[in-house]
Amino acid sequence: MARVRTVFGAFFIALVSAVFAISFAAIVYTGELAQYLDRGIGLTLLGSFVIAVTGAFTLSFRGSILAPQDVPAILLAGAAATFVAAGELSGEALFATVACLVAVASLATGAAGLLIGQMKLAYIARFVPYTVLAGFLAATGLMLLIGGIGVALGSSTGTGSWAFYVTPDLLLKWLPVLIAAVAIVIATRVFRSHITLPLALIATAVGYYVLLWAFGLSLAEARHKGLLLGPFQDGGFLSGVDPALLIKADWIAILSQAPVILTVIATALIGTTLNASGLELAFRKDFEISREVKGAGLANIVSACVGALPGYHSLSQSILANRLGLVGPIAGISSAVGCAAILLLGAGMMSALPVGLFATVIVYLGLDLLYTWLWEERRRLGMLDYAVVVLIPVVAVTYSFLTAVAVGLLVACAFFVLAYAKLDLIRSHSNLAGRRSCVERPDTELRVLAETGGRAQIVELSGFLFFGFSHALRERMQAVMDGEGPQVRWLVIDFKHVTGVDVSTLRVLQRLVSDCAQRDVRLMLAGIAPLMETELRDCLGQHGVGFFRSLNEVLEYLEDEILAQNEADDLTNEKSILTHMEALFREHALDGYAEQIELDTGAVVVERGALSNDIYLLRSGQLKVAVRCDDGRIAIVAQIRPGSVIGEMAYYSGRGRSADIIADTPSELLRIDMDRMDALERDRPEVASLFHKLIARDMARRLSRTTSLLRDLGV
C-alpha cells in the first residue's frame, strides 16, 4: 500500500508541476508575446526539469521542491511588456530578447544566492519572528485559495457583482472545487491514514467526470466551457530550445532592464528564505538555511543555461508532496519527470484532465494552511501575536506578499519594542555596605564599610539601552538617589552587560549628570565597551563623571575613599582577628605553634593544588590571588590586605589550594602550623576551641556578607 501511495503521489506531483510551469510561462508570454507561448513553455519546462533535479540533490532538506515562481514571472512579464510597447523589437528578435532576459535574471539570481549561501549570510532569516512566519504561511494559504478559485474560473471575468459568480456556468466551475477541497480537509483530519489524501484525490477526479456526465457534457463541450485543461498543441515543446537565441537577442535592451533584474534578485532571495523558513515550520524540521539558499542559487545558475524562469522553494508543491508521502529526493525528481514528460511527449494527453482537479488541490492546500495557522494557532498565541498573524494575509490580499511581510515585520518589531521597554534592564541594585571589591580587608575596615557603604549605590545594567528605556532609567536612578537611608554621595552604573546605547539614551545620561549635580552625587561609570566609552566621554567627560574599566576597579576606589574619610581611631578601636590571634598565642604561650615569615615581592605564599595545612595571617604588605585561565593567561582575582586570614578554607575542607597567592609587595605574615593543632586539641582543647572560634567568626562574617550580596542581586 505504501508503494502504491508513493507511485500515485509521484504521478500527481509530476502533473501539478507541469501545469504550474506552463502557467508561469503563460504569465510572461502573454498579449503580443502569446504567439511565442509554445516556445516559452518549452524553455520553462526544460528549466523546471533542471532546477527540480538540482534542488533534489543540493538542498539540506531533500523533500523540498524547487520550481519557477510567480513573483519573478510577473516582474519579468512587465519588463517584456516594455519591449513590446517600445516597438523596436519584433519577430525572432523579440522572442530571443525576452528569453535571454529571463535567463539573465535567473543567472543573476543564482549567483546572488550562491554568494549569500557561501558567505552564510542567510542566517538573517532566523531573525524573522514566529508570528511573521505563521502569518506568511496563512497568507500563502489565502493566496492559494484565491488562486485555486481563479484557476477554476479560468478566463472568466466578472463585473464585480456577486450575482455574476453565481450564474450556472460559473457555479459549475468554482463551487464543486470549493466543496471538494473542504471535504478533503475534513477527511484528512478525521482519518489520519497515509492513504486518505490519495484516495480523496482519486475520488475527486472521478467525481468531476461523474459531474460532467450528470450535466450531459461531452469532453469537447467541457473543454469549450473551460472545464478541462488546454487546449494544448500536439507534439512536444522542444522547438523553443535554440542556442541561436543568444545571437538574436538585443543585449542593450536587456541591460536597460537592470532595475527589474535587481528587483527579481531581491524578491527571489526573500522568497527563498521565507519559503524555506515556512517549510521548516510546516514540516517541523530544521533546515540549514545557508545551504538552502546556496542550493537554490546553484539550481538557478544551471537552469539559466536553458532559459528557465527564476525559481526557489515551492511551498504548495513541497507541502503536497509531503502530504502524499514523497520523502527525500523523490519529491524533486517526480516534479522534474513530469516537466520532462510534457516537454518530450507534448501536452495532448493532459487535455482530458479536469481543471477542477488541479484547482481543488490548490484550494485544499490553501484551506489546510489557513486552518493550521489561523484556527489552530489561535490557542497557542497571545492576542497581539495572533493579530499579527491575521494582519499579514489581509495585507497580502489587499496589496502584495512583500508588503504584507514588511508590515508584519514592522508590527512585530513595534510589539517587541513595547515589550522590551517594559523589561527591567537593571540587572542588580546594591550598595557598598554589602558589595565588595576583590580586596580582602580586615574586620576593622569591613565594619566601617558596612556602616557607611550605603552612601555608594551600585546599579548594574544589561541589554540594549534605547529610547523606550532611557527615560525609565533616569526615573529609577532618581529614585535610587532619593531613597531611604543615608544620603547618597556616589552613584555607580556598571555597563559590563550592556550591548549598546542609542542617541536618546546618551541625552538622558546627560540629564542624569545634572540630576546628580543637584543632589551633590558623583556619577561613576564602569565596564564600558571602548566604542561606547568614546561616545560617553564626548558627552559626559566634562561634567566630572568618573570612568573605570571595571566594576571591581570603582569598588576598590570607593572603599579606599570611604576608609580615608574616616578617622584613624575608627579603624583601630576595634580589634581585628590578627589582634585576637596574637593575644591568644601570647596569653597561652603558643609561640611554638606559629612563626613570623617575611617575603619579598613576587614570592609565592601558596601554590595552587598544594595540600599544605598551614594558615596565614597577613601582618603587613599586600598579597594577590592569581589563577591560570584556560588560554594560559594569569588573572588576578583578589588582593589581600593586612589583618586577613589566608588558607583556612583549604584546611577545613581538606582540599588542595584553589589558587596561587603571591606577595604583591614586601610582606610580613604569621604562619600557623595546623599539624600541631591536632596535639593542641588533645592537650588543651579549650585553647584550640578559642582558636577555631576566631577562625569560624571570620568565615561567618564573610558568608554573611556573601548572603547579603546575593539577596541584593536577587539570586
Secondary structure, 3 states (H helix, E strand, C coil): CHHHHHHHHHHHHHHHHHHHHHHHHHHHCCHHHHHHHHHHHHHHHHHHHHHHHHHHHHCCCCCCCEEECHHHHHHHHHHHHHHHHHCCCCHHHHHHHHHHHHHHHHHHHHHHHHHHHHCCCHHHHHHCCHHHHHHHHHHHHHHHHHHHHHHHHCCCCCCCCHHHHCCHHHHHHHHHHHHHHHHHHHHHHHCCCCCHHHHHHHHHHHHHHHHHHHCCCCHHHHHHCCCECCCCCCCCCHHHCCCCHHHHCCHHHHHCCHHHHHHHHHHHHHHHHHHHHHHHHHHCCCCCHHHHHHHHHHHHHHHHCCCCCCEEECHHHHHHHHHCCCCCCHHHHHHHHHHHHHHHHCCHHHHHCEHHHHHHHHHHHHHHHHHHHHHHHHHCCCHHHHHHHHHHHHHHHHCCHHHHHHHHHHHHHHHHHHHHHHCCCEEEEEECCCCCCCEECCHHHHHHHHHHHHHEEEEEEEEEECHHHHHHHHHHHHHHHCCCCCCCCEEEEEEEEEEEECHHHHHHHHHHHHHHHHCCCEEEEECCCHHHHHHHHHHHHHHCCEEECCHHHHHHHHHHHHHHHCCHHHHHCCCCHHHHHHHHHHHCCCHHHEEEEEECCCCEEECCCCCCCCEEEEEECCEEEEEECCCCCEEEEEEECCCCEECHHHHHHCCCCCCEEEECCCEEEEEECCCCHHHHHHHCHHHHHHHHHHHHHHHHHHHHHHHHHHHHHCC
